[in-house]
Amino acid sequence: MIMKSTDPKSPDAIRAEILNLADQYIESKHPDIFIPGKTYIPCSGKMIDAADLRNLLDASLDMWLTSGRYAEMFEAMLAKKMGLKYARLTVSGSAANLLAFATLTSHKLNERRIAPGSEVLTVAAGFPTTVAPIVQHGCMPVFVDVDLETFNVNAEHLAAAVTSKTRAIMLAHTLGNAFNLRAVTEIAKEHDLFLIEDCCDAFGTTYEGRQVGTFGDVATLSFYPAHHITTGEGGAVLTNRKSLVTLCESFRDWGRDCWCPPGKENTCEKRFDWQLGELPHGYDHKYIYSHLGYNLKCTDMQAALGVSQLEKLDGFTVARKNNFAEFTKAFISEGLDNYFILPKATPGADPSWFGFLLTLRDGLPFNRRDVVTYLERHHIGTRLLFAGNLTRQPAFQHVEYRIVGELTNTDKLMNDAFWIGVWPGIDVPRRNYIVETFVKMVKELKTLSP
């Protein structure tokens, strides 16, 4: 016989009990033990603790399955952290790039809008979804080369690429290293170009003391588990301009003209008094669409995780910078810079590094495949510089684009560069093992080469 409690707990009491159990669950998990040569060291990963799990469960218990109180909180916290007026969440960093670009194509921007056929300056050495929105909106990407040590755009080549058709510059701060914002913003200002900063790999990076993402018209962030903070999947669009954030919201939320938050209505106080397009006067503003948009809103569970993660960003950034500095010091001390071009910060930049990019010098008796195969065999994760050279990818075989100059360094990075991790999960024992393995690897590969 099942006995029912005569003293039922309140919903708030049950919620508190569940959240406390979350703390106990995290505490009960055994810590990871690193065994050199056996424990795999990934190049990126998430750092999750009890506070993250509590927030995730708390949002789940609300059963508010779209954007809600945590989304509003996270957006406000993000904007404040960046020193900007507005942040709008979306489902991924790639979606953020799509929304940022789409925002600047709106007919409401009149003659300044990015229209089909416009040219957009960018680089081919990077991640595809920095460039994909350009193509998807019927515009032409114009590619210029990058620098080998900073792996960011060559600003002189960028200036030479501007034509009467150029409407925007869309660039990523590659692997957390800021591109030359002083030069790029001057080019954008001189030619009245929009500037879109892809900061998906660079949350926490500053340039001349100012957060990247605050220089352009719009900027983007990614919260994928590999990135500086995580919401699982997730991203954000950032701007200081009210007109642009309203357009971004429209494209994100089905293309609607209405700007009411989810679950609210009549913010404009004339919901049934609009006359737009060829719709009848008084047509419900919640169902008037001014753009061909999407549904790219995040869930409150994602945002709840972001709220707790954001509070740890500064600590994560310190760990990334320290790992980068220690790798640089060790590689130079061990003479590994004779074999690899080491990454360097752009002058004026203080990067929150995403990875430690290494480029094989010319004339070595071994190649990149030899190196990454060796490292992976010794349980050290590696990644290439994303797409390498986008113009050589299968997806671009039938894409119309323009190249200014030659992509010599881009091809060099495509053929000879790879990166290892600097994320906070790489501690001193892991870092020491990585350096020791590199030293052994160079000796062995030199010996084995014909």
C-alpha positions as CSV (number, residue, x, y, z in Angstrom):
1,M,0.0,0.0,0.0
2,I,1.4,3.4,-1.0
3,M,1.1,6.1,1.6
4,K,0.6,9.7,0.5
5,S,2.4,12.4,2.4
6,T,0.2,14.5,4.7
7,D,2.6,17.4,4.5
8,P,3.2,18.1,0.8
9,K,6.1,20.3,-0.1
10,S,5.5,23.6,-1.9
11,P,6.7,23.9,-5.5
12,D,9.4,26.3,-4.3
13,A,10.6,23.8,-1.8
14,I,10.7,21.1,-4.4
15,R,12.6,23.3,-6.8
16,A,15.2,24.2,-4.1
17,E,15.6,20.5,-3.3
18,I,16.2,19.7,-7.0
19,L,18.8,22.5,-7.4
20,N,20.6,21.4,-4.2
21,L,20.8,17.9,-5.6
22,A,22.4,19.4,-8.7
23,D,25.2,20.7,-6.5
24,Q,25.6,17.2,-4.9
25,Y,25.6,15.5,-8.3
26,I,28.5,17.7,-9.5
27,E,30.4,17.2,-6.2
28,S,30.0,13.4,-6.5
29,K,31.6,13.2,-9.9
30,H,35.2,11.9,-9.8
31,P,37.7,14.5,-11.1
32,D,39.5,13.7,-14.4
33,I,42.9,12.1,-13.9
34,F,45.5,12.9,-16.5
35,I,47.7,10.0,-17.6
36,P,50.4,11.2,-20.0
37,G,50.2,9.4,-23.3
38,K,46.9,7.8,-22.5
39,T,44.5,10.7,-21.6
40,Y,43.4,12.5,-24.8
41,I,43.9,16.3,-24.8
42,P,41.3,17.9,-27.0
43,C,42.1,21.3,-28.6
44,S,38.9,22.8,-27.2
45,G,36.2,22.0,-24.7
46,K,33.6,23.3,-22.2
47,M,34.1,24.1,-18.6
48,I,30.9,23.3,-16.7
49,D,30.3,23.5,-13.0
50,A,27.4,23.3,-10.4
51,A,26.3,26.8,-11.1
52,D,25.8,26.0,-14.8
53,L,23.8,22.9,-14.0
54,R,21.6,24.8,-11.4
55,N,20.7,27.4,-13.9
56,L,20.0,24.9,-16.6
57,L,17.6,23.0,-14.3
58,D,16.0,26.1,-13.0
59,A,15.1,27.2,-16.5
60,S,13.9,23.8,-17.3
61,L,11.6,23.7,-14.3
62,D,9.9,26.9,-15.6
63,M,8.8,24.9,-18.6
64,W,9.0,28.2,-20.6
65,L,10.4,26.5,-23.7
66,T,11.4,29.6,-25.8
67,S,13.2,32.8,-24.9
68,G,12.1,34.1,-21.5
69,R,13.5,35.6,-18.3
70,Y,16.9,34.1,-18.6
71,A,17.2,35.3,-22.2
72,E,16.4,38.8,-21.2
73,M,18.9,38.6,-18.4
74,F,21.7,37.2,-20.6
75,E,21.2,39.8,-23.3
76,A,21.4,42.6,-20.7
77,M,24.5,41.0,-19.2
78,L,26.2,40.6,-22.6
79,A,25.5,44.1,-23.7
80,K,27.0,45.4,-20.4
81,K,30.0,43.2,-20.6
82,M,30.7,44.4,-24.1
83,G,30.1,48.0,-23.4
84,L,27.3,48.1,-26.0
85,K,23.6,49.0,-25.9
86,Y,22.2,45.9,-27.4
87,A,22.8,42.2,-27.6
88,R,20.3,39.7,-29.2
89,L,20.6,36.0,-28.7
90,T,20.2,33.4,-31.5
91,V,20.8,29.7,-32.0
92,S,24.5,29.7,-33.0
93,G,27.4,31.9,-34.1
94,S,26.7,31.0,-37.7
95,A,23.1,32.1,-37.3
96,A,24.5,35.3,-35.7
97,N,26.6,35.9,-38.8
98,L,23.6,35.3,-41.0
99,L,21.4,37.7,-38.9
100,A,24.1,40.4,-38.8
101,F,24.5,40.4,-42.6
102,A,20.8,40.1,-43.2
103,T,20.2,43.1,-41.0
104,L,22.3,45.3,-43.3
105,T,20.3,44.2,-46.4
106,S,17.0,45.6,-45.1
107,H,15.1,47.8,-47.4
108,K,14.5,50.1,-44.4
109,L,18.2,51.2,-44.7
110,N,17.3,52.7,-48.1
111,E,20.2,53.3,-50.5
112,R,22.9,52.4,-48.0
113,R,21.6,48.8,-47.7
114,I,23.7,45.9,-49.0
115,A,21.8,44.9,-52.1
116,P,22.2,41.8,-54.4
117,G,25.3,42.3,-56.5
118,S,27.1,44.2,-53.9
119,E,30.7,43.4,-53.1
120,V,31.8,42.5,-49.6
121,L,35.5,42.4,-48.6
122,T,36.7,39.4,-46.6
123,V,39.3,36.7,-46.4
124,A,39.4,33.1,-47.6
125,A,41.4,31.8,-44.6
126,G,38.7,31.1,-42.1
127,F,35.4,29.6,-41.2
128,P,32.8,29.2,-44.0
129,T,29.9,30.8,-42.2
130,T,31.7,34.1,-42.0
131,V,31.4,34.2,-45.8
132,A,28.3,32.1,-46.5
133,P,25.8,35.0,-45.7
134,I,27.5,37.1,-48.4
135,V,26.8,34.4,-51.0
136,Q,23.4,33.5,-49.7
137,H,22.2,37.1,-50.1
138,G,23.3,37.3,-53.8
139,C,26.5,39.3,-53.1
140,M,30.0,38.8,-54.2
141,P,32.8,38.0,-51.7
142,V,36.1,39.7,-52.5
143,F,39.0,37.8,-51.0
144,V,42.3,39.3,-50.0
145,D,45.4,37.6,-48.4
146,V,46.3,37.4,-44.8
147,D,49.5,37.7,-42.7
148,L,51.3,34.5,-41.7
149,E,52.0,35.4,-38.0
150,T,48.7,37.0,-37.1
151,F,46.6,35.0,-39.7
152,N,44.4,38.1,-40.1
153,V,43.7,40.3,-43.1
154,N,46.5,42.3,-44.8
155,A,45.0,45.8,-44.5
156,E,47.0,47.2,-47.4
157,H,45.5,44.6,-49.7
158,L,42.0,45.3,-48.2
159,A,42.3,49.0,-49.1
160,A,43.3,48.1,-52.7
161,A,40.2,45.9,-53.0
162,V,37.6,48.6,-52.7
163,T,35.5,49.4,-55.8
164,S,32.3,51.4,-56.5
165,K,30.4,48.2,-55.8
166,T,31.8,47.6,-52.3
167,R,29.3,48.0,-49.6
168,A,30.7,46.2,-46.5
169,I,33.7,44.5,-44.9
170,M,33.0,41.2,-43.0
171,L,35.9,39.7,-41.1
172,A,36.6,37.4,-38.2
173,H,39.1,38.0,-35.5
174,T,40.9,34.7,-36.3
175,L,41.6,32.3,-33.4
176,G,41.0,35.1,-30.9
177,N,43.6,37.4,-32.5
178,A,42.1,40.8,-33.4
179,F,42.6,42.0,-37.0
180,N,44.1,45.5,-37.5
181,L,41.0,47.4,-36.4
182,R,42.6,50.8,-36.7
183,A,43.3,50.3,-40.4
184,V,40.1,48.4,-41.2
185,T,37.8,51.0,-39.5
186,E,39.6,53.8,-41.3
187,I,39.0,52.0,-44.7
188,A,35.3,51.5,-43.7
189,K,34.9,55.1,-42.7
190,E,36.7,56.5,-45.8
191,H,34.5,54.5,-48.2
192,D,31.2,54.6,-46.1
193,L,31.3,50.8,-45.7
194,F,29.5,48.7,-43.2
195,L,31.8,46.7,-40.9
196,I,30.7,43.3,-39.5
197,E,33.0,41.9,-36.8
198,D,32.9,38.2,-36.4
199,C,34.0,37.7,-32.8
200,C,32.9,34.1,-32.5
201,D,36.5,33.0,-31.6
202,A,37.5,36.2,-29.8
203,F,35.2,36.8,-26.8
204,G,37.3,38.7,-24.3
205,T,39.9,40.0,-26.8
206,T,40.6,43.7,-26.7
207,Y,42.2,46.1,-29.2
208,E,43.9,49.2,-27.9
209,G,42.1,48.7,-24.6
210,R,38.6,48.3,-26.1
211,Q,36.6,45.1,-26.6
212,V,36.5,43.7,-30.1
213,G,32.9,43.8,-31.3
214,T,32.5,47.4,-30.4
215,F,34.3,48.9,-33.5
216,G,31.9,47.8,-36.3
217,D,28.2,48.4,-37.1
218,V,27.3,44.9,-35.9
219,A,29.3,42.1,-34.3
220,T,28.7,38.4,-33.6
221,L,29.5,35.8,-30.9
222,S,29.3,32.1,-30.7
223,F,28.6,30.0,-27.6
224,Y,29.3,26.5,-29.1
225,P,31.0,24.2,-26.5
226,A,34.4,24.8,-28.1
227,H,34.2,28.5,-27.6
228,H,35.1,30.9,-24.7
229,I,31.8,30.4,-22.9
230,T,29.0,27.9,-23.9
231,T,25.3,27.6,-24.0
232,G,25.5,24.3,-25.9
233,E,24.4,25.8,-29.2
234,G,24.0,29.5,-29.3
235,G,25.2,32.9,-30.4
236,A,24.5,36.6,-30.3
237,V,24.4,39.8,-32.5
238,L,25.7,43.0,-30.9
239,T,25.2,46.6,-31.9
240,N,25.0,50.1,-30.5
241,R,22.3,51.2,-32.9
242,K,18.6,51.0,-32.1
243,S,17.6,50.9,-35.7
244,L,19.9,47.9,-36.4
245,V,18.8,45.9,-33.4
246,T,15.1,46.3,-34.4
247,L,16.0,45.0,-37.9
248,C,18.0,42.1,-36.4
249,E,15.0,41.1,-34.3
250,S,12.8,41.2,-37.3
251,F,15.0,38.8,-39.3
252,R,15.4,36.6,-36.3
253,D,11.7,36.4,-35.4
254,W,10.1,35.3,-38.7
255,G,10.6,38.7,-40.4
256,R,7.8,40.3,-38.5
257,D,7.3,44.0,-38.3
258,C,6.1,43.9,-34.7
259,W,8.8,44.3,-32.0
260,C,6.8,43.0,-29.0
261,P,8.9,40.5,-26.8
262,P,7.7,36.9,-26.8
263,G,4.5,36.5,-24.8
264,K,3.7,40.2,-24.9
265,E,1.6,42.4,-27.2
266,N,0.8,46.0,-28.2
267,T,4.1,47.5,-27.2
268,C,3.5,50.0,-30.0
269,E,0.0,50.8,-28.5
270,K,-1.5,50.7,-32.0
271,R,-1.6,47.0,-32.7
272,F,-4.9,47.2,-34.7
273,D,-4.1,50.6,-36.3
274,W,-1.4,49.9,-38.8
275,Q,-1.5,50.3,-42.6
276,L,1.5,48.5,-44.2
277,G,1.9,47.0,-47.6
278,E,-1.4,46.2,-49.3
279,L,-3.0,44.7,-46.1
280,P,-6.3,46.1,-44.8
281,H,-6.1,48.9,-42.3
282,G,-6.0,47.6,-38.8
283,Y,-4.5,44.2,-39.7
284,D,-3.0,42.7,-36.5
285,H,0.6,44.0,-36.2
286,K,1.8,40.7,-34.7
287,Y,1.1,39.2,-38.1
288,I,2.6,41.8,-40.4
289,Y,6.0,40.9,-42.0
290,S,8.4,43.4,-43.2
291,H,11.2,41.0,-44.1
292,L,11.7,37.5,-45.4
293,G,13.0,36.2,-42.1
294,Y,13.7,33.1,-40.0
295,N,13.0,31.7,-36.6
296,L,16.4,31.7,-34.9
297,K,15.5,32.5,-31.3
298,C,17.3,30.6,-28.5
299,T,15.7,28.8,-25.7
300,D,15.7,30.0,-22.1
301,M,17.6,26.9,-21.1
302,Q,20.5,28.0,-23.4
303,A,20.3,31.5,-22.0
304,A,20.3,30.2,-18.4
305,L,23.6,28.4,-19.0
306,G,25.0,31.6,-20.6
307,V,24.1,33.7,-17.5
308,S,26.3,31.5,-15.3
309,Q,29.0,31.0,-17.9
310,L,29.4,34.7,-18.5
311,E,30.4,35.2,-14.9
312,K,33.4,33.0,-15.4
313,L,34.6,34.5,-18.7
314,D,37.3,36.7,-17.2
315,G,38.8,33.6,-15.5
316,F,38.6,31.6,-18.7
317,T,40.3,34.5,-20.5
318,V,43.2,34.6,-18.0
319,A,43.7,30.8,-18.4
320,R,43.8,31.1,-22.2
321,K,46.3,33.9,-22.2
322,N,48.5,32.1,-19.7
323,N,48.5,28.9,-21.8
324,F,49.4,30.8,-24.9
325,A,52.2,32.7,-23.2
326,E,53.6,29.5,-21.6
327,F,53.5,27.6,-25.0
328,T,55.3,30.5,-26.7
329,K,58.0,30.6,-24.0
330,A,58.5,26.8,-24.1
331,F,58.5,26.5,-27.9
332,I,61.2,29.2,-28.1
333,S,63.2,27.7,-25.3
334,E,63.2,24.3,-26.9
335,G,64.1,25.7,-30.3
336,L,60.8,24.6,-31.9
337,D,60.4,28.0,-33.5
338,N,63.1,26.8,-35.9
339,Y,60.5,24.4,-37.3
340,F,57.2,26.3,-36.8
341,I,56.2,29.9,-37.4
342,L,54.7,30.9,-34.0
343,P,51.6,32.9,-33.7
344,K,51.9,36.6,-32.7
345,A,49.3,39.1,-31.5
346,T,48.4,41.9,-33.9
347,P,50.0,45.1,-32.7
348,G,47.6,46.8,-30.3
349,A,45.7,43.6,-29.6
350,D,45.4,41.7,-26.3
351,P,43.9,38.4,-27.5
352,S,41.8,36.0,-25.6
353,W,43.3,33.2,-27.6
354,F,41.1,30.4,-29.1
355,G,44.0,28.3,-30.3
356,F,47.8,28.1,-30.7
357,L,48.4,28.2,-34.5
358,L,51.6,26.6,-35.8
359,T,52.8,26.9,-39.4
360,L,55.6,24.6,-40.7
361,R,58.5,26.5,-42.0
362,D,59.6,25.9,-45.6
363,G,62.2,23.2,-46.4
364,L,61.5,20.9,-43.5
365,P,62.1,17.1,-43.8
366,F,58.6,16.4,-42.7
367,N,55.1,17.8,-43.5
368,R,52.0,18.7,-41.7
369,R,50.4,15.3,-42.1
370,D,53.4,13.7,-40.4
371,V,53.1,16.1,-37.5
372,V,49.3,15.9,-36.9
373,T,49.4,12.1,-37.3
374,Y,52.1,11.9,-34.7
375,L,50.4,14.2,-32.3
376,E,47.0,12.5,-32.6
377,R,48.7,9.1,-32.1
378,H,50.1,10.5,-28.9
379,H,46.6,11.7,-27.8
380,I,47.1,15.4,-28.5
381,G,44.2,16.9,-30.5
382,T,44.8,19.1,-33.5
383,R,42.7,21.2,-35.9
384,L,43.4,23.0,-39.1
385,L,42.7,26.6,-39.7
386,F,39.1,25.8,-40.5
387,A,38.4,25.8,-44.3
388,G,42.0,26.7,-45.2
389,N,41.3,28.5,-48.4
390,L,37.6,28.8,-49.1
391,T,38.1,29.2,-52.8
392,R,39.5,25.7,-53.0
393,Q,36.5,24.1,-51.1
394,P,34.0,22.1,-53.0
395,A,31.2,24.4,-51.9
396,F,32.8,27.3,-53.8
397,Q,33.2,25.6,-57.1
398,H,30.2,27.3,-58.6
399,V,30.3,30.5,-56.4
400,E,31.1,33.8,-58.1
401,Y,33.9,35.6,-56.2
402,R,36.8,38.0,-56.8
403,I,40.4,37.7,-55.6
404,V,42.5,40.8,-55.2
405,G,46.2,40.0,-55.5
406,E,47.3,36.5,-54.7
407,L,46.3,34.3,-51.8
408,T,49.9,33.1,-51.2
409,N,49.8,33.1,-47.4
410,T,46.3,31.7,-47.4
411,D,47.5,28.7,-49.4
412,K,50.5,28.4,-47.1
413,L,48.2,28.2,-44.1
414,M,45.9,25.7,-45.9
415,N,48.9,23.4,-46.6
416,D,51.1,23.8,-43.6
417,A,49.2,25.2,-40.5
418,F,47.4,23.5,-37.7
419,W,46.6,24.5,-34.1
420,I,46.6,23.0,-30.6
421,G,44.4,24.0,-27.7
422,V,44.9,26.7,-25.1
423,W,41.5,26.4,-23.4
424,P,41.2,26.4,-19.6
425,G,41.0,22.6,-19.4
426,I,44.7,22.4,-20.4
427,D,46.5,22.5,-17.1
428,V,50.3,22.5,-16.3
429,P,50.7,18.7,-16.6
430,R,48.9,18.6,-19.9
431,R,50.8,21.6,-21.2
432,N,54.2,20.1,-20.2
433,Y,53.3,16.8,-21.9
434,I,52.4,18.7,-25.1
435,V,55.7,20.5,-25.2
436,E,57.7,17.3,-24.4
437,T,55.8,15.5,-27.1
438,F,56.6,18.2,-29.7
439,V,60.3,18.0,-28.8
440,K,60.3,14.2,-29.2
441,M,58.3,14.4,-32.4
442,V,60.7,16.8,-34.1
443,K,63.7,14.5,-33.2
444,E,62.0,11.4,-34.4
445,L,60.6,12.9,-37.7
446,K,64.0,14.3,-38.6
447,T,65.6,10.9,-38.0
448,L,62.9,9.0,-40.0
449,S,62.9,11.4,-43.0
450,P,64.7,10.2,-46.1
